[in-house]
Amino acid sequence: MPTVEWNRKAWGKTHSWDQQGDEWSFMASHCGQPYGKWKASLVETLLVPGASRGPSLEIGPGHGRWTEHLLEHSPGVWIVDVNENCLDHCRERFADRPGLRVHHTADCGMDPVPDASIAFVWSFDVFVHLDPDVVTGYLAEMSRVMAPGAGAVIHHAGKPDWTLRLSPLTRRTGRPGRIAQRWISQRRWRDDGNRSDVSPEAFARWAEANGLEVVEQRGSWGDRGQHTVAKYRDSITVLRKPA
Ligand SMILES: C[S@@+](CC[C@H](N)C(=O)[O-])C[C@H]1O[C@@H](n2cnc3c(N)ncnc32)[C@H](O)[C@@H]1O
């Protein structure tokens, strides 16, 4: 399970950030699309419409792969990360852009972000690595900071709900059990992408329990649905805070 500690080490110490996040082109190659087109289409379809609505908040900006686009379309952007060095990189990269606010969180707290101040929350390639307690903590905080009518786009793990119910059994059988579980829940024998044990159904239940409406859950976009987050069976949930 990717704990907060694991996330601090993986992205704060181990990862080399060769291309400020653009090194993660495997989602595009998995669906047979050029990375530039895949990224531009994701920005155009799911980021720009939200960011244009008002002040935005990004959870887990890393080195600013999506922050750049949020800053272009939003009047102000909060970024929240567990790694101070990622935030430092963004501070430096976007030093000449007014409107960037930064918060270093211990896990999922966003205390400095005022209540009902945010029109759009964005997080990509972050929740896929967050354990359920951190996901639910963030959903509670999102509900607090989102203004009535605000939207959110969150990319998270999409293991089918029923497969997660098997994991107490498969865990008991050691390595063979882990391999079987990976196959059952992600159709992969190895390399689970460090995905957390989260299903689209659970994410929707937790969001609704925190007062957020689920607008849609999807794994693809583009005029032919050609762009996907299917490599590890991920899901993207679009949320709305009721007006
Ligand atoms: C795989 S990187 C993705 C970065 C960026 N979103 C992108 O797509 O290029 C994961 C990012 O999430 C951050 N992160 C991990 N756990 C977090 C948490 N609990 N709260 C906020 N940020 C977190 C990491 O420090 C890192 O910046």
The ligand as an ORCA input file, in Angstrom:
! r2SCAN-3c Opt
* xyz 0 1
  C       3.513     10.874     -9.457
  S       3.752     12.509     -8.882
  C       2.659     13.400    -10.000
  C       2.946     14.859    -10.071
  C       2.018     15.657    -10.988
  N       0.660     15.591    -10.525
  C       2.118     15.154    -12.400
  O       1.196     14.493    -12.871
  O       3.156     15.412    -13.035
  C       2.837     12.504     -7.354
  C       2.813     13.853     -6.665
  O       1.878     13.816     -5.579
  C       2.504     14.266     -4.397
  N       1.831     13.630     -3.263
  C       1.924     12.347     -2.846
  N       1.159     12.145     -1.766
  C       0.549     13.321     -1.495
  C      -0.377     13.765     -0.507
  N      -0.815     12.973      0.459
  N      -0.783     15.053     -0.554
  C      -0.325     15.916     -1.515
  N       0.565     15.552     -2.459
  C       0.984     14.272     -2.461
  C       3.954     13.882     -4.576
  O       4.820     14.574     -3.723
  C       4.145     14.249     -6.044
  O       4.350     15.616     -6.193
*
